[in-house]
C-alpha cells in the first residue's frame, strides 16, 4: 500500500464517520466531541498557515461548518498542500501528546500491517490495550468517537492537495506510510465505536418498547 492510498482511505472513511454521527448519533454529547475534533482539525490548518506564512482571514470552530479561511501561502502551491494536509499530522500529534505525555501511555497504538486483515484488526488491538477502569483510557476512547472529524481532510482540502495525493500514490517511504496507517487505524476505531453505540441505542430502544408493551 502507498501513502496516497492510505490518505485517500482516511478521507473517505472520515466522511463516512461524520455521516454516521449526524445520521444516527445526533446527540448533544456527540456535538461536543465533534467540536473537540474540529478544534484540532482547524487549529492544525491555522498553525500550518503561520508556518507557511499564509495570512489567516477567519478561524471558526463553533459552527455547523467549522473552517479556516486564509490567503494564498507565500510558498504557493506547496504551502497550500501542506496547509490542507495538516490535520492528518496535527491530529496524530495531538493524540500522541495526550496518550504518551499526559496519560503515560494509557493505550497502545501500533502501526498496523498494510493488509486488509491487518487494518481491520488494528482497532481491536487498540481496544484490547485499554484499561477500562482508568479515566485516561476512557478519555482517549471518547476522543476516538470523532477522530474522523479530527483527521479527515475536507472537500476543499482535497481540492488543494489533489496533486500531492496523486504523487503519493507512487511514493513508498515506510516511515511516512506508518503515519498514514496509524491514521487509518484510528478512523476505523472511530467507526467501530460508532457502530457499537448505534447497536446499543437500538437495543435500549427495543428493550424500553418491550417493557412498555408488557
C-alpha positions in Angstrom: 0.0 0.0 0.0 1.2 3.5 -0.8 0.8 6.6 1.3 -1.5 8.1 -1.2 -3.9 5.1 -0.9 -3.8 5.3 2.9 -4.6 9.0 2.9 -7.4 8.6 0.4 -8.9 5.9 2.7 -8.6 8.3 5.6 -10.5 10.9 3.7 -13.3 8.5 2.5 -13.7 6.8 5.9 -13.6 10.2 7.7 -16.5 11.4 5.6 -18.4 8.1 6.4 -17.7 8.6 10.1 -19.0 12.1 10.1 -22.1 11.0 8.2 -22.8 8.2 10.8 -22.6 10.8 13.6 -25.1 13.2 12.1 -27.4 10.5 10.7 -27.5 8.1 13.7 -25.7 9.6 16.7 -27.0 13.2 16.6 -26.9 13.7 20.4 -25.7 16.7 22.3 -22.7 14.9 23.8 -21.6 13.9 20.3 -21.8 17.5 19.2 -19.4 18.4 22.0 -17.0 15.7 21.0 -17.3 16.8 17.3 -16.1 20.3 18.2 -13.1 18.9 20.0 -12.2 17.1 16.8 -13.0 20.3 14.8 -10.8 22.4 17.1 -7.8 20.1 16.5 -8.5 19.9 12.8 -8.9 23.7 12.2 -6.1 24.5 14.6 -3.8 22.3 12.6 -4.7 24.3 9.5 -4.1 27.6 11.3 -0.7 26.5 12.7 0.5 25.4 9.2 -0.8 28.8 7.9 1.6 30.5 10.3 4.4 28.2 9.3 3.9 28.8 5.6 3.2 32.5 6.1 -0.3 32.4 4.8 -2.4 35.2 6.4 -5.5 33.9 8.3 -8.7 35.7 7.5 -11.2 33.7 9.5 -10.9 31.0 12.2 -14.3 29.4 13.1 -14.9 26.4 15.3 -18.4 26.5 16.9 -20.4 26.4 13.7 -22.2 23.8 11.6 -19.2 24.2 9.2 -16.0 24.9 11.2 -13.4 26.4 8.9 -10.2 28.4 8.5 -10.1 31.0 5.7 -6.7 32.1 4.6 -4.8 33.9 1.9 -2.5 32.1 -0.5 0.6 30.8 1.1 4.0 32.6 0.5 5.2 29.1 -0.7 2.4 29.0 -3.3 1.1 25.5 -4.3 3.4 23.6 -1.9 2.3 25.8 1.0 -1.4 25.2 0.2 -0.9 21.5 0.1 0.9 21.5 3.4 -1.9 23.5 5.0 -4.6 21.2 3.5 -2.9 18.0 4.8 -2.0 19.4 8.2 -5.0 17.9 10.1 -3.7 14.3 9.5 -0.4 15.0 11.2 -1.8 17.6 13.6 -4.4 15.2 14.8 -1.9 12.4 15.3 0.4 14.7 17.2 -2.5 15.8 19.4 -3.4 12.2 20.3 0.3 11.3 20.8 0.7 14.2 23.3 -2.3 13.2 25.3 -1.6 9.5 25.3 2.2 9.5 25.8 3.0 12.8 27.6 -0.1 13.5 29.7 -1.7 10.0 30.1 1.5 7.9 30.4 0.7 5.6 27.5 -2.9 4.8 28.6 -3.4 2.9 25.3 -1.1 1.3 22.7 -1.5 2.4 19.1 0.7 0.0 17.0 1.5 0.5 13.3 -0.9 -1.9 11.6 0.1 -4.2 8.8 -0.6 -2.8 5.3 -3.2 -5.5 4.5 -7.0 -5.6 4.7 -6.9 -8.0 7.6 -4.2 -6.1 9.4 -6.2 -2.8 9.1 -9.5 -4.3 10.1 -8.0 -6.0 13.2 -5.9 -2.9 14.2 -8.7 -1.2 16.1 -9.3 -4.3 18.1 -5.7 -4.3 19.2 -6.1 -0.7 20.3 -9.2 -1.5 22.3 -7.5 -4.6 23.9 -4.7 -2.4 25.2 -7.1 -0.1 27.2 -7.7 -0.3 30.9 -11.5 0.3 31.0 -11.4 1.4 34.7 -8.8 4.1 34.2 -10.1 7.5 33.3 -7.2 8.2 30.9 -8.3 5.3 28.7 -11.9 6.4 28.9 -10.9 9.9 27.8 -9.0 8.5 24.8 -11.9 6.3 24.0 -14.3 9.3 23.9 -11.9 11.2 21.7 -11.8 8.3 19.3 -15.5 8.9 18.6 -14.6 11.9 16.5 -11.2 11.0 15.1 -12.8 11.1 11.6 -13.6 14.8 12.1 -10.1 15.4 13.6 -8.0 13.7 10.9 -10.1 13.7 7.7 -9.4 16.4 5.1 -12.4 18.4 3.9 -13.6 18.7 0.3 -11.7 22.0 0.0 -8.6 20.4 1.5 -8.8 17.7 -1.2 -9.0 20.2 -3.9 -5.8 21.8 -2.6 -3.9 18.6 -2.2 -5.1 16.5 -5.2 -1.7 16.7 -6.9 0.2 15.7 -3.8 -2.2 12.8 -3.4 -1.5 11.6 -6.9 2.2 11.8 -6.3 1.9 9.9 -3.0 0.2 7.0 -4.9 3.7 6.3 -6.2 5.7 7.0 -3.1 6.8 4.2 -0.8 8.5 5.6 2.3 8.0 3.2 5.2 8.1 5.9 8.0 5.5 8.1 6.2 3.4 5.2 5.4 3.4 4.3 9.1 1.7 7.6 9.9 -0.9 7.0 7.2 -1.6 3.5 8.5 -2.0 4.7 12.1 -4.4 7.5 11.0 -6.4 4.9 9.0 -6.4 2.6 12.0 -7.8 5.4 14.3 -10.5 6.3 11.9 -11.5 2.6 11.7 -11.6 2.5 15.5 -13.8 5.6 15.3 -16.3 3.8 13.1 -16.2 0.6 15.2 -17.2 2.6 18.2 -20.0 4.4 16.4 -21.4 1.1 15.2 -21.3 -0.3 18.8 -23.1 2.8 20.0 -25.8 2.5 17.3 -26.3 -1.1 18.3 -26.6 -0.3 22.0 -29.0 2.5 21.3 -31.2 0.2 19.2 -31.1 -2.5 21.9 -32.1 0.1 24.5 -34.9 1.4 22.4 -36.1 -2.2 21.8 -35.9 -3.0 25.5 -37.9 0.1 26.5 -40.5 -0.7 23.9 -40.8 -4.3 25.1 -41.2 -3.2 28.8 -43.9 -0.6 27.8 -45.7 -3.3 25.8 -45.8 -5.5 28.8 
